[in-house]
Amino acid sequence: MNLKPEIEACFEALKSIRRHLHAHPEIGLETVETAAFVKEKLDSFGIGYEDIGVNSLLAKIEGRGPGKTVAFRADMDGLETAEETGLPYHSQVEGRMHACGHDGHTAIMLAFARYLSDHRGFDGTVLLLFQSGEEGFGGALEVIEDGLFEKHDIDFMFGLHNWPGYAVNQIVVHPGACMASEDRFDLVIRGRSGHASVPHLCVEPFAAVADFIKGAQTVIPRKVSAHDKAVISITQVHGGSAYNIIPDEVVIRGNVRTTDAHVQDLIEESLGKLADGIAAMYGVSTSFAYHRKHPVLRNSTPEPAMKAAARVVGEENVLTGELPAMGSEDYAFFMQRTKGCFVWVGNGEDSPVIHNSKYDFNDQAILVGASFFVEILEKVMRQP
């Protein structure tokens, strides 16, 4: 691999940073101590920054003259999961851990910041976004609503995520869709309650519930092209309180994933029509709500990432034909506002999956990720 020697020389210090972050996870938008730790490191590098969003921060490095503005993003928050790794640097916060590798992403960005503090021989401006609340807490939207794109004319933005199942010397770049959208829905079905012995005097909601669940499973095979990726999952059903009482109301909740915005539209419309149909068939009333939480993460500008990745890990280790993941990423909101790319950096072929209580970030990926960011910068800044 073609790792940056200046970053390799700091590997022990970078490992220490990552492991400190691992031992002190914070959840959602409450990354107060993590942000303070990052600020302390940036101060030591002589890099200025500003607060943005909720407990996120944006560092700014000016080059030698005018040019493009290129932003990079690392997420900082952990998960509400009890760690079971047994590592000497395991989480010190009960019921919380860095089970997704955001500790490693933050360490990568700090390695990149340290490199830039000594290497400003580029034209333009580099922005480093340390973001809170990626794990479903709207952190990216908080940053956007606080004026990221109004305050800064960003030409390109790049990000990465570690990815178990790939070797640490592999980088995955998706031309187009990289990660799925996430939508959520709530359906309230209301009938008329009564004693279980006289269902003819009631309006029983569970038959409608059963038909909605069954019907939802036919939407993808009957409405969505076999060439498109989509998932509909029923995740909650709540209703009833006794063996001998037919309830008034049952609530169904579910989750939808797809890698195409048009398929999102189709699924939302189909589920809504299904809810209307069971209301008419069973004489119940329905209230259907569909919430779009994250859009599809679509890479508009993969070419600089491919070239930079090839410089770091070799062309044979840059994978461009992998299927997009059905998990979602709030980095997708940034890609709706500017050009850029989001890549996966291997975390080891034998690594436990992310969001697993035995997961740990592979420290070698700090060197790969930070070197990749350096190469990205050089490729983009040299473009006309």
C-alpha positions in Angstrom: 0.0 0.0 0.0 1.1 3.6 -0.6 0.4 5.1 2.8 1.6 8.6 3.6 4.8 8.3 5.6 4.0 11.3 7.7 0.7 9.6 8.8 2.4 6.3 9.4 5.0 8.0 11.7 2.1 9.1 14.0 0.4 5.7 14.1 0.9 5.0 17.8 -0.5 8.5 18.7 -3.4 7.9 16.3 -4.2 4.5 17.9 -4.1 6.2 21.3 -6.6 8.8 20.1 -8.9 6.2 18.6 -8.9 4.0 21.7 -9.5 6.9 24.0 -12.6 7.8 21.9 -13.7 4.1 21.9 -13.6 4.1 25.7 -15.7 7.2 26.0 -18.7 6.9 23.6 -21.4 9.5 23.5 -24.8 9.1 21.9 -26.7 11.1 19.2 -26.4 14.9 19.4 -24.8 14.8 22.9 -21.2 14.5 21.8 -20.1 17.3 24.2 -16.9 15.6 25.5 -16.0 14.1 22.1 -16.2 17.5 20.5 -14.1 19.1 23.3 -11.5 16.3 22.7 -11.4 17.1 19.0 -11.1 20.8 19.6 -8.1 20.2 21.9 -6.4 18.2 19.2 -7.1 20.8 16.6 -5.7 23.5 18.9 -2.5 21.5 19.2 -2.3 21.3 15.4 -2.9 25.1 15.0 -6.1 24.6 13.1 -9.1 26.9 13.6 -12.7 25.7 13.8 -16.3 26.8 14.5 -19.2 25.2 16.2 -22.0 24.1 13.8 -25.2 22.2 14.2 -25.6 20.6 17.6 -22.3 19.6 19.1 -20.7 19.3 15.7 -17.7 21.4 14.6 -16.2 22.5 11.4 -12.4 23.0 11.0 -11.0 25.2 8.2 -7.6 25.0 6.6 -6.6 27.6 4.0 -4.2 26.8 1.3 -1.6 29.1 -0.3 -4.1 30.8 -2.5 -7.6 30.9 -3.9 -9.2 27.8 -5.3 -11.8 25.1 -4.7 -13.5 24.5 -1.4 -13.5 20.8 -0.5 -15.2 19.4 2.6 -14.6 16.1 4.3 -16.9 14.5 7.0 -16.4 12.2 10.0 -19.2 11.1 12.3 -18.5 11.0 16.1 -21.5 9.4 17.9 -21.7 5.9 19.4 -24.6 3.5 20.0 -26.8 2.3 22.9 -25.2 -1.2 23.0 -23.5 -3.0 25.8 -19.9 -3.8 24.7 -18.8 -7.5 24.8 -15.3 -7.3 23.3 -13.3 -7.7 26.5 -10.7 -5.2 25.1 -8.4 -3.3 27.4 -9.8 0.0 26.0 -13.5 -1.2 26.2 -16.3 1.3 26.8 -16.3 3.0 30.2 -19.9 4.0 29.8 -22.4 1.2 30.7 -24.8 0.3 27.9 -23.0 2.4 25.3 -20.2 1.6 22.8 -18.6 2.6 19.5 -20.2 -0.4 17.7 -20.1 1.4 14.2 -16.6 2.7 14.1 -17.2 6.4 14.4 -14.3 6.5 16.9 -12.1 5.3 14.0 -13.7 7.8 11.5 -12.9 10.7 14.0 -9.3 9.4 14.4 -9.0 9.3 10.5 -10.1 12.9 10.3 -7.7 14.0 13.1 -4.9 12.2 11.3 -5.8 14.1 8.1 -6.0 17.4 10.1 -2.6 16.8 11.5 -1.2 16.1 8.1 -2.8 19.3 6.6 -1.4 21.4 9.4 2.1 20.8 8.0 1.2 20.5 4.3 -0.7 23.6 3.1 0.8 23.7 -0.4 -2.5 23.6 -2.2 -4.8 26.2 -3.6 -8.2 26.6 -2.0 -9.8 25.7 1.3 -10.3 22.4 3.1 -13.2 22.0 5.5 -13.3 19.1 8.1 -16.7 18.4 9.5 -16.8 16.4 12.8 -20.5 15.5 13.0 -22.7 14.4 15.8 -26.0 12.5 15.6 -25.4 10.3 12.5 -27.1 7.3 14.1 -30.7 8.4 13.4 -30.6 11.7 15.3 -30.6 14.1 12.3 -27.0 15.4 12.8 -26.4 16.1 9.2 -29.7 18.1 8.9 -28.8 20.1 12.0 -25.5 21.1 10.3 -27.2 22.0 7.0 -29.9 24.0 8.8 -27.2 25.9 10.7 -26.0 27.2 7.3 -23.1 24.9 6.2 -23.8 25.5 2.5 -24.8 29.2 3.0 -21.6 30.0 4.9 -19.3 28.0 2.6 -19.4 27.6 -1.2 -18.5 23.9 -1.2 -17.4 22.5 -4.5 -17.0 18.9 -3.4 -17.6 16.8 -0.3 -16.2 13.4 0.6 -16.7 10.9 3.4 -16.1 7.2 4.3 -17.2 4.4 6.5 -15.3 1.3 7.6 -16.8 -1.9 6.2 -16.5 -5.3 7.8 -16.1 -8.2 5.3 -13.5 -6.4 3.2 -9.7 -6.5 3.7 -8.2 -3.4 5.2 -6.3 -2.9 2.0 -9.6 -2.7 0.0 -11.7 0.4 -0.8 -15.2 0.2 -2.3 -16.4 3.0 -4.5 -19.9 3.0 -5.9 -20.7 4.9 -9.1 -24.2 6.0 -8.3 -26.2 4.6 -5.4 -24.0 3.6 -2.4 -26.5 3.2 0.5 -30.3 2.9 0.7 -32.9 5.4 1.7 -34.7 4.7 5.0 -38.5 5.4 5.4 -40.8 4.6 8.3 -44.5 4.2 8.3 -47.3 4.0 11.0 -50.7 2.6 10.3 -53.5 2.9 12.9 -56.5 0.6 12.3 -59.6 1.4 14.4 -62.6 -0.8 14.8 -65.2 -1.2 17.6 -64.3 -3.1 20.7 -66.4 -5.7 22.5 -66.4 -9.1 24.1 -64.6 -11.9 22.2 -67.7 -14.1 22.4 -69.8 -11.7 20.2 -67.5 -10.6 17.4 -70.6 -9.9 15.2 -71.4 -7.0 17.6 -67.9 -5.6 17.1 -65.7 -4.3 14.3 -62.7 -6.5 14.7 -59.5 -4.9 13.5 -57.2 -7.9 13.4 -58.4 -9.3 10.1 -57.5 -6.0 8.5 -54.2 -6.1 10.2 -53.5 -9.6 8.8 -54.4 -8.5 5.3 -52.3 -5.4 5.5 -49.2 -7.4 6.6 -49.8 -10.0 3.9 -50.5 -7.3 1.2 -47.3 -5.4 2.2 -45.2 -8.4 1.3 -46.6 -8.5 -2.2 -45.8 -4.8 -3.0 -42.1 -5.5 -4.0 -42.6 -8.7 -6.1 -45.7 -7.3 -7.8 -45.0 -3.6 -8.1 -41.2 -3.1 -8.1 -38.9 -4.2 -10.9 -36.7 -7.2 -10.2 -33.8 -5.0 -11.3 -34.4 -2.6 -8.3 -33.4 -3.2 -4.7 -36.1 -2.7 -2.1 -37.1 -4.0 1.3 -40.4 -3.6 3.3 -40.3 -4.9 6.9 -43.1 -5.0 9.4 -41.3 -4.2 12.7 -44.1 -3.6 15.3 -47.7 -4.6 15.9 -49.4 -3.3 19.0 -53.0 -4.0 20.0 -55.2 -5.7 22.6 -54.9 -6.1 26.4 -56.9 -9.2 27.3 -57.7 -12.7 26.1 -61.4 -12.0 25.9 -61.7 -8.5 24.6 -61.6 -7.4 20.9 -59.7 -4.1 20.9 -60.7 -0.8 19.4 -57.3 -0.1 17.8 -54.2 -1.8 16.5 -51.0 0.0 15.4 -48.6 -1.4 12.7 -45.2 0.1 12.2 -42.6 -0.7 9.6 -39.4 0.2 7.7 -38.8 0.6 4.0 -35.4 0.6 2.2 -34.6 1.2 -1.5 -31.8 2.5 -3.7 -34.1 4.4 -6.0 -36.1 7.5 -5.2 -38.8 6.5 -7.7 -39.2 3.2 -5.9 -39.7 5.2 -2.7 -42.6 7.0 -4.3 -44.1 3.7 -5.6 -43.9 2.0 -2.2 -45.4 4.9 -0.3 -48.3 5.1 -2.8 -48.9 1.3 -2.7 -48.9 1.0 1.0 -51.3 4.0 1.3 -53.7 2.4 -1.2 -53.4 -0.9 0.7 -54.5 0.8 3.9 -57.5 2.4 2.1 -58.4 -1.0 0.7 -58.5 -2.8 4.0 -60.6 0.0 5.5 -63.2 -0.4 2.7 -63.2 -4.2 2.9 -63.4 -4.6 6.7 -65.4 -1.5 7.7 -62.5 -0.2 9.9 -61.0 3.3 9.7 -57.3 3.8 9.0 -54.8 6.5 9.5 -51.6 6.0 7.5 -48.4 8.1 7.8 -45.2 7.7 5.8 -42.0 9.3 7.0 -38.9 9.7 4.8 -36.0 9.7 7.2 -33.0 9.4 4.9 -32.7 9.7 1.1 -30.7 7.4 -1.1 -27.0 8.1 -0.8 -25.9 8.6 -4.4 -22.4 9.4 -5.4 -22.3 12.0 -8.1 -18.5 12.2 -8.5 -16.8 8.9 -8.0 -13.9 9.4 -10.3 -11.6 11.3 -8.0 -12.3 8.7 -5.3 -11.4 5.9 -7.6 -8.1 7.5 -8.6 -7.2 8.4 -5.0 -8.1 4.9 -3.8 -5.9 3.3 -6.5 -3.0 5.5 -5.4 -3.4 4.2 -1.8 -4.3 0.5 -2.1 -3.6 -0.3 -5.8 -6.0 -0.5 -8.6 -6.7 -4.2 -8.1 -8.0 -3.4 -4.6 -10.4 -0.7 -5.6 -13.8 -2.4 -5.9 -16.4 -0.6 -8.1 -18.9 -3.3 -8.9 -20.2 -4.0 -5.4 -23.9 -3.8 -4.7 -25.2 -0.8 -2.6 -25.9 -1.5 1.1 -29.5 -1.5 2.3 -28.5 0.4 5.4 -28.9 4.2 5.3 -26.5 7.1 6.0 -27.4 10.7 6.8 -24.4 11.8 4.7 -27.0 11.4 1.9 -28.3 14.8 2.8 -25.0 16.4 1.9 -24.9 14.7 -1.5 -28.3 16.4 -2.2 -26.5 19.8 -1.9 -23.1 19.3 -3.6 -21.0 17.0 -5.6 -18.9 14.2 -4.1 -18.5 10.6 -3.1 -18.8 8.3 0.0 -16.6 5.2 0.1 -16.2 2.1 2.2 -12.8 1.2 3.7 -12.2 -2.4 4.6 -12.3 -3.2 8.3 -11.1 -6.8 7.9 -12.6 -9.9 6.3 -13.2 -11.5 9.7 -14.4 -8.4 11.5 -17.8 -8.7 13.3 -20.4 -6.6 11.6 -21.2 -3.1 12.6 -23.8 -2.5 15.3 -22.6 -5.8 16.9 -21.6 -5.9 20.6 -18.3 -7.6 19.7 -17.3 -5.2 16.9 -14.1 -3.1 17.0 -12.6 -0.7 14.5 -9.4 -1.9 12.8 -6.7 0.6 13.7 -4.9 0.0 10.4 -7.8 1.6 8.6 -6.8 4.9 10.2 -3.7 4.9 7.9 -5.7 3.9 4.9 -8.5 6.3 5.4 -6.3 9.3 6.2 -4.0 8.6 3.2 -7.1 8.3 1.0 -8.3 11.7 2.1 -4.9 13.2 1.3 -4.9 11.7 -2.2 -8.5 12.9 -2.7 -7.5 16.4 -1.8 -4.6 16.3 -4.3 -6.7 14.9 -7.1 -9.5 17.4 -6.7 -7.4 20.5 -6.1 -5.5 19.7 -9.3 -8.6 19.5 -11.4 -9.3 22.5 -13.7 
